[in-house]
Amino acid sequence: MPNPRKSVVKALIKVEADGGFSNLVIDNVIKQDGLVGADSALATALFYGVLDRKITIDYILSKYSKQPIKKLPYYVAAALRIGVFQLLYMDKIPPFAAINESVNLVKRSKNSNSSGYVNAVLRKVDREGNDSLPEDDSVKSISIQYSFPEWIVARFMNQFGAAKTKEIFTQMLKKSDVYLRVNNTKICTDDLIAQLHGEGVETEKIEIENGLKVISQLGAIDGLLSYKNGYFHVQDLSSQLCAASLDLSENMRVLDICAAPGGKSFTIAELMNGTGEVVSCDLYEHRAKLISSGAKRLSLGNIKTFVADATIYNSELGEFDRVLCDAPCSGLGIMGRKPDIKYKNEDEIKDLPEIQYNILENAAKYVKPNGKIVYSTCTILTEENEEVFDRFISSNPHFKAISIQTILPSEKGGDGFFIAVAERID
């Protein structure tokens, strides 16, 4: 019989021990363990909840455990974190159930001798809760309160101040909304809303034409007949805004230079009503195949995929009316959707601004006279955004800045994002 909590332990260990991507890990574990319906929903909520709150949870555990959490076996640590998350953040689960389930997980594992320890620690947490959390606005305290690493807290506070940083973190800790992009080459928005309703998914229109927000759903989105028929793809609101900023018309040539997994390319192709040409590039063949597969499902024949290095100019690609440079970045704008991002090492992002600038410089070579380029990232750090774009504009007098927009997670409802538009004026 499927056990969603056992599945979550397995998924958490894969993320922590093996460094797996959270969304891929939990999706694979749910499928492998045959979780459906309420079990699948519980596993997803527990998994992302623990990742979201791990720093806070570990701080609380440190108050009630004589053993440091980092020295515990992975299985025991995961079972404890699941128990604490249920006790403190899931009101609908009775405390005795939260404790007993974690104890039983350990009791049935190779770490069974730790079951009494798990029981004792979780009972202490149940009695005393999280009353011991610090409440001041220091970097360390905000890190513990909101469960973001101190280096991220420090950077955000330096850029936004304490109040705005806490507002951003509060938004990121909320459940992320799911947005869909209607494939207008196959179906109109109203007809898709009706079909989704029949499949148990309730949606509403958003500010962007052919965009929908999911209000409620039963089961996995990618299991729906309307999904399999290519009537929509899943795409965050901010990503849809990014594609719209290209100011597209039918029959244009558009280059998406860092395209995988393809969502923006799909939206670009749809915004041109299936006309023109979208050249979608990625450095790795397996990622380029993801784009091709998605385009095939959506029947978007105007998308062509290429394996290409975004830092190296390829004259054979020709010139384009529009170029999208959605550069690799730290991802700190989408931590609410992918909480494993917050546990990156700070050193991993130090070279990104130079890489981003080199990609943007190369991408600009493909822009036709009077054409436009969009530089975008899914981070909100100025050194990856405004500073890179300003450097590009200063070094390229034949490009003129048209607009610059930083979307914070606390504003429009989508992910944190940066979108800057420039026009070639020579």
C-alpha positions as CSV (number, residue, x, y, z in Angstrom):
1,M,0.0,0.0,0.0
2,P,1.5,3.4,-1.0
3,N,2.8,5.5,1.9
4,P,3.1,9.2,0.9
5,R,5.3,10.0,3.9
6,K,7.8,7.2,3.1
7,S,7.9,8.5,-0.5
8,V,8.7,12.0,0.8
9,V,11.6,10.7,2.9
10,K,12.9,9.0,-0.3
11,A,12.6,12.3,-2.3
12,L,14.2,14.4,0.4
13,I,17.1,12.1,0.6
14,K,17.6,12.3,-3.2
15,V,17.6,16.1,-3.1
16,E,19.9,16.4,-0.1
17,A,22.3,13.5,-0.7
18,D,22.3,13.4,-4.5
19,G,21.6,17.0,-5.4
20,G,18.5,16.2,-7.5
21,F,16.2,18.9,-8.9
22,S,13.2,19.1,-6.6
23,N,10.4,19.1,-9.2
24,L,11.9,16.2,-11.1
25,V,12.7,14.2,-8.0
26,I,9.2,14.4,-6.4
27,D,7.5,13.8,-9.8
28,N,9.5,10.7,-10.4
29,V,9.1,9.3,-6.8
30,I,5.3,9.9,-7.0
31,K,5.1,7.9,-10.2
32,Q,7.4,5.2,-9.1
33,D,5.5,4.7,-5.8
34,G,2.1,4.8,-7.5
35,L,0.8,7.7,-5.5
36,V,-2.5,9.2,-6.8
37,G,-5.2,11.6,-5.6
38,A,-5.0,12.6,-1.9
39,D,-1.7,10.6,-1.4
40,S,0.0,12.4,-4.3
41,A,-1.3,15.8,-3.0
42,L,0.0,15.1,0.6
43,A,3.4,13.9,-0.6
44,T,3.8,17.1,-2.8
45,A,2.7,19.4,0.1
46,L,5.1,17.7,2.6
47,F,8.0,17.6,0.2
48,Y,7.9,21.2,-0.8
49,G,6.9,22.3,2.7
50,V,10.0,20.7,4.3
51,L,12.3,22.2,1.6
52,D,10.7,25.6,2.1
53,R,11.0,25.6,5.8
54,K,14.1,23.4,6.4
55,I,16.3,26.2,8.0
56,T,13.5,27.0,10.4
57,I,12.7,23.4,11.1
58,D,16.4,22.6,11.8
59,Y,16.6,25.5,14.1
60,I,13.6,24.2,16.1
61,L,15.1,20.7,16.2
62,S,18.4,22.1,17.5
63,K,16.5,23.3,20.5
64,Y,15.0,20.0,21.4
65,S,17.6,17.5,20.2
66,K,21.0,16.7,21.8
67,Q,22.2,15.4,18.4
68,P,23.0,17.9,15.7
69,I,20.6,17.4,12.7
70,K,23.5,17.3,10.3
71,K,25.0,14.3,12.1
72,L,21.9,12.2,12.0
73,P,21.3,9.5,9.3
74,Y,19.5,11.0,6.3
75,Y,16.5,8.9,6.9
76,V,16.1,9.9,10.5
77,A,16.6,13.6,9.7
78,A,14.0,13.5,6.9
79,A,11.5,11.7,9.2
80,L,12.0,14.4,11.9
81,R,11.7,17.2,9.4
82,I,8.4,15.8,8.1
83,G,7.1,15.4,11.6
84,V,8.0,19.0,12.6
85,F,6.5,20.4,9.4
86,Q,3.2,18.6,10.0
87,L,3.1,19.7,13.7
88,L,3.8,23.4,13.0
89,Y,2.4,24.1,9.5
90,M,-0.3,21.6,8.7
91,D,-3.3,22.3,11.0
92,K,-5.5,19.5,9.4
93,I,-3.2,16.7,10.6
94,P,-3.6,15.8,14.3
95,P,-0.4,16.0,16.3
96,F,-0.6,12.4,17.4
97,A,-0.8,11.3,13.7
98,A,2.1,13.5,12.7
99,I,4.3,12.1,15.5
100,N,3.2,8.4,15.1
101,E,3.7,8.4,11.3
102,S,7.3,9.7,11.6
103,V,8.1,7.2,14.4
104,N,6.7,4.3,12.4
105,L,8.7,5.4,9.4
106,V,11.9,5.1,11.4
107,K,10.8,2.0,13.2
108,R,10.4,0.2,9.9
109,S,13.7,1.4,8.5
110,K,17.3,0.2,9.1
111,N,17.5,3.0,11.6
112,S,14.8,1.5,13.8
113,N,16.9,2.0,17.0
114,S,16.3,5.8,16.6
115,S,12.5,5.5,16.7
116,G,12.4,6.3,20.5
117,Y,14.6,9.4,19.9
118,V,12.3,10.6,17.1
119,N,9.3,10.1,19.3
120,A,10.8,12.1,22.2
121,V,12.0,15.0,20.1
122,L,8.7,15.4,18.2
123,R,6.7,15.3,21.5
124,K,8.9,18.2,22.8
125,V,8.2,20.2,19.6
126,D,4.5,19.5,20.0
127,R,4.5,20.8,23.5
128,E,6.6,23.9,23.0
129,G,6.2,24.7,19.3
130,N,8.1,27.5,17.6
131,D,7.9,30.1,20.3
132,S,11.6,30.2,20.5
133,L,12.1,31.8,17.0
134,P,14.0,35.1,17.1
135,E,12.0,38.2,16.1
136,D,14.5,40.9,15.4
137,D,15.6,42.1,11.9
138,S,19.1,40.9,11.9
139,V,20.3,38.8,9.0
140,K,20.6,35.6,11.2
141,S,17.1,36.1,12.7
142,I,15.4,36.7,9.3
143,S,17.2,33.6,8.0
144,I,15.7,31.5,10.8
145,Q,12.2,33.1,10.7
146,Y,11.7,32.8,6.9
147,S,14.1,29.8,6.2
148,F,16.4,31.5,3.7
149,P,20.2,31.2,3.9
150,E,22.0,34.1,5.4
151,W,23.9,35.0,2.3
152,I,20.6,35.4,0.4
153,V,19.0,37.4,3.2
154,A,22.0,39.7,3.3
155,R,21.9,40.3,-0.5
156,F,18.2,41.0,-0.5
157,M,18.4,43.3,2.6
158,N,21.2,45.2,1.0
159,Q,19.1,45.7,-2.2
160,F,15.5,46.0,-0.8
161,G,15.8,46.7,2.9
162,A,14.5,44.5,5.8
163,A,10.8,45.2,5.3
164,K,10.6,44.5,1.6
165,T,12.8,41.5,2.0
166,K,10.4,40.0,4.5
167,E,7.5,40.8,2.2
168,I,9.3,39.0,-0.6
169,F,10.1,36.0,1.5
170,T,6.5,35.8,2.8
171,Q,5.2,35.6,-0.7
172,M,7.8,33.0,-1.7
173,L,6.7,30.8,1.2
174,K,3.1,30.8,0.0
175,K,1.9,28.1,-2.4
176,S,2.9,29.1,-5.9
177,D,0.1,29.7,-8.3
178,V,-0.1,27.6,-11.5
179,Y,-0.6,29.4,-14.8
180,L,-1.4,28.0,-18.2
181,R,-0.8,29.3,-21.7
182,V,-3.6,28.6,-24.2
183,N,-2.4,27.3,-27.5
184,N,-4.5,29.7,-29.6
185,T,-3.4,27.9,-32.8
186,K,-5.6,24.9,-31.7
187,I,-8.3,26.2,-29.4
188,C,-9.8,29.5,-28.1
189,T,-9.5,30.4,-24.4
190,D,-13.2,30.1,-23.6
191,D,-13.4,26.6,-25.2
192,L,-10.3,25.5,-23.2
193,I,-11.8,26.8,-19.9
194,A,-14.9,24.8,-20.6
195,Q,-12.9,21.6,-21.5
196,L,-10.7,22.0,-18.4
197,H,-13.9,22.3,-16.3
198,G,-15.0,19.0,-17.6
199,E,-11.7,17.5,-16.6
200,G,-11.9,18.8,-13.0
201,V,-9.7,21.9,-13.4
202,E,-11.2,25.3,-12.7
203,T,-9.4,28.3,-14.2
204,E,-9.8,32.0,-14.7
205,K,-8.5,34.5,-17.2
206,I,-5.5,36.7,-16.3
207,E,-4.3,40.1,-17.6
208,I,-2.4,38.5,-20.5
209,E,-4.5,37.4,-23.5
210,N,-4.7,33.6,-23.7
211,G,-3.3,33.2,-20.2
212,L,-5.1,31.3,-17.5
213,K,-4.7,30.9,-13.7
214,V,-5.6,27.5,-12.2
215,I,-8.0,27.9,-9.3
216,S,-8.4,24.3,-8.4
217,Q,-7.5,20.9,-9.9
218,L,-7.9,17.2,-9.5
219,G,-4.9,15.1,-10.4
220,A,-1.8,16.0,-12.4
221,I,-2.1,18.6,-15.2
222,D,0.0,16.6,-17.6
223,G,-2.4,13.7,-17.4
224,L,-5.3,15.6,-18.8
225,L,-6.6,14.9,-22.3
226,S,-6.5,18.6,-23.1
227,Y,-2.8,18.6,-22.3
228,K,-2.1,15.5,-24.4
229,N,-4.0,17.2,-27.3
230,G,-1.7,20.2,-27.1
231,Y,-4.3,22.7,-26.1
232,F,-2.0,24.4,-23.6
233,H,1.3,24.4,-21.8
234,V,2.2,25.3,-18.2
235,Q,3.9,28.7,-18.0
236,D,4.3,31.2,-15.1
237,L,2.7,34.6,-15.4
238,S,6.1,36.4,-15.5
239,S,7.4,34.1,-18.3
240,Q,4.3,35.0,-20.3
241,L,5.0,38.7,-19.7
242,C,8.5,38.1,-20.9
243,A,7.4,36.6,-24.2
244,A,4.8,39.3,-24.7
245,S,7.5,42.0,-24.2
246,L,9.0,41.0,-27.6
247,D,6.2,42.9,-29.3
248,L,5.7,40.3,-32.0
249,S,3.9,40.3,-35.3
250,E,3.1,37.5,-37.7
251,N,5.8,36.2,-40.0
252,M,8.7,37.5,-37.9
253,R,11.9,35.6,-37.5
254,V,12.6,35.1,-33.7
255,L,15.7,33.7,-32.0
256,D,15.3,32.2,-28.5
257,I,19.0,31.7,-27.7
258,C,18.7,29.9,-24.3
259,A,15.4,28.2,-25.0
260,A,15.1,25.0,-23.0
261,P,12.8,23.6,-21.8
262,G,10.9,25.7,-24.4
263,G,8.0,27.5,-22.7
264,K,8.8,30.9,-24.0
265,S,9.5,29.5,-27.5
266,F,6.0,28.0,-27.5
267,T,4.4,31.2,-26.4
268,I,6.3,33.2,-29.1
269,A,5.2,30.7,-31.8
270,E,1.6,31.0,-30.6
271,L,1.7,34.8,-30.4
272,M,2.7,34.8,-34.1
273,N,-0.3,32.5,-34.7
274,G,1.9,29.7,-36.0
275,T,3.5,31.8,-38.7
276,G,7.1,33.0,-39.2
277,E,10.0,31.1,-37.7
278,V,11.1,30.5,-34.1
279,V,14.7,29.3,-33.8
280,S,15.2,27.7,-30.4
281,C,18.7,26.9,-29.2
282,D,20.2,25.2,-26.3
283,L,23.7,24.0,-25.4
284,Y,22.8,20.4,-24.8
285,E,21.2,18.0,-27.2
286,H,18.9,16.4,-24.6
287,R,17.5,19.8,-23.6
288,A,17.0,20.7,-27.3
289,K,15.0,17.5,-27.7
290,L,12.7,18.7,-24.8
291,I,11.8,21.7,-26.9
292,S,11.2,19.6,-30.0
293,S,9.0,17.2,-28.1
294,G,6.9,20.1,-26.6
295,A,6.6,21.8,-30.0
296,K,5.4,18.5,-31.5
297,R,2.7,18.0,-28.7
298,L,1.5,21.6,-29.4
299,S,1.7,21.1,-33.2
300,L,3.8,24.3,-33.5
301,G,5.6,23.7,-36.8
302,N,7.1,27.1,-36.9
303,I,9.7,26.1,-34.2
304,K,13.1,24.8,-35.2
305,T,15.6,23.6,-32.6
306,F,19.3,23.7,-32.7
307,V,22.1,22.7,-30.4
308,A,24.2,25.8,-30.1
309,D,26.6,27.6,-27.6
310,A,24.9,30.9,-26.7
311,T,28.3,32.6,-26.3
312,I,29.5,31.7,-29.9
313,Y,28.2,33.5,-32.9
314,N,26.9,31.3,-35.8
315,S,26.5,33.3,-39.0
316,E,24.5,30.4,-40.5
317,L,21.5,31.3,-38.3
318,G,21.1,34.7,-40.1
319,E,19.4,37.8,-38.7
320,F,16.2,38.1,-36.7
321,D,13.5,40.6,-36.1
322,R,13.4,39.7,-32.4
323,V,15.9,38.0,-30.1
324,L,15.1,36.6,-26.7
325,C,18.1,36.3,-24.4
326,D,16.7,34.5,-21.4
327,A,20.1,34.0,-19.7
328,P,21.2,31.4,-17.2
329,C,20.9,32.9,-13.7
330,S,20.9,32.2,-10.0
331,G,17.1,31.6,-10.1
332,L,16.6,33.6,-6.9
333,G,13.3,34.9,-8.2
334,I,11.7,31.4,-8.4
335,M,12.7,30.0,-5.0
336,G,9.0,29.9,-4.1
337,R,8.4,27.4,-6.9
338,K,11.8,25.6,-6.6
339,P,12.9,25.8,-3.0
340,D,16.0,23.7,-3.6
341,I,17.5,26.7,-5.4
342,K,17.9,28.6,-2.0
343,Y,20.4,25.9,-0.8
344,K,22.9,26.7,-3.5
345,N,26.4,27.8,-2.4
346,E,27.0,31.5,-2.9
347,D,30.1,30.7,-4.9
348,E,28.0,29.0,-7.5
349,I,26.7,32.4,-8.8
350,K,29.7,34.6,-8.6
351,D,30.7,34.2,-12.2
352,L,27.1,34.6,-13.6
353,P,27.1,38.3,-14.5
354,E,30.1,37.9,-16.8
355,I,28.6,34.8,-18.4
356,Q,25.3,36.7,-18.9
357,Y,27.0,39.7,-20.4
358,N,28.9,37.5,-22.9
359,I,25.7,35.8,-23.9
360,L,23.8,39.1,-24.3
361,E,26.7,40.5,-26.4
362,N,26.6,37.5,-28.7
363,A,22.8,37.4,-28.9
364,A,22.7,41.1,-30.0
365,K,24.8,40.2,-33.1
366,Y,21.7,38.4,-34.5
367,V,19.4,41.4,-34.3
368,K,18.3,43.1,-37.6
369,P,18.4,46.9,-37.9
370,N,15.3,48.2,-36.2
371,G,14.9,44.9,-34.5
372,K,14.6,44.3,-30.8
373,I,16.3,42.2,-28.1
374,V,14.9,41.2,-24.8
375,Y,17.3,40.3,-21.9
376,S,15.6,38.4,-19.1
377,T,16.3,36.4,-16.0
378,C,14.4,34.7,-13.3
379,T,16.4,36.4,-10.6
380,I,15.9,39.8,-8.9
381,L,19.6,40.6,-8.0
382,T,20.7,43.8,-9.6
383,E,24.2,42.5,-10.4
384,E,22.6,39.9,-12.7
385,N,20.0,42.2,-14.1
386,E,20.3,46.0,-14.4
387,E,24.1,46.0,-14.1
388,V,24.4,43.5,-17.0
389,F,21.9,45.3,-19.2
390,D,23.4,48.8,-18.4
391,R,26.8,47.5,-19.3
392,F,25.5,46.2,-22.6
393,I,23.8,49.5,-23.5
394,S,26.9,51.5,-22.5
395,S,29.1,49.3,-24.7
396,N,26.7,49.2,-27.7
397,P,25.7,52.7,-28.9
398,H,23.7,51.1,-31.8
399,F,21.2,49.8,-29.2
400,K,18.8,51.9,-27.3
401,A,17.1,50.9,-24.1
402,I,13.3,50.8,-24.4
403,S,12.1,49.5,-21.1
404,I,13.4,47.9,-17.9
405,Q,11.2,46.0,-15.5
406,T,11.9,44.0,-12.3
407,I,8.9,41.9,-11.2
408,L,9.1,41.0,-7.5
409,P,7.3,37.9,-6.2
410,S,5.2,40.1,-4.0
411,E,3.7,42.1,-6.9
412,K,1.9,40.5,-9.8
413,G,1.5,37.0,-8.4
414,G,4.0,35.3,-10.6
415,D,7.7,34.5,-10.1
416,G,10.4,37.1,-9.6
417,F,11.7,38.2,-13.0
418,F,13.7,40.8,-14.9
419,I,12.8,42.0,-18.4
420,A,14.7,44.6,-20.3
421,V,14.1,45.6,-23.9
422,A,16.5,47.3,-26.4
423,E,16.1,48.3,-30.0
424,R,18.8,48.3,-32.6
425,I,18.9,51.8,-34.0
426,D,21.6,51.8,-36.8
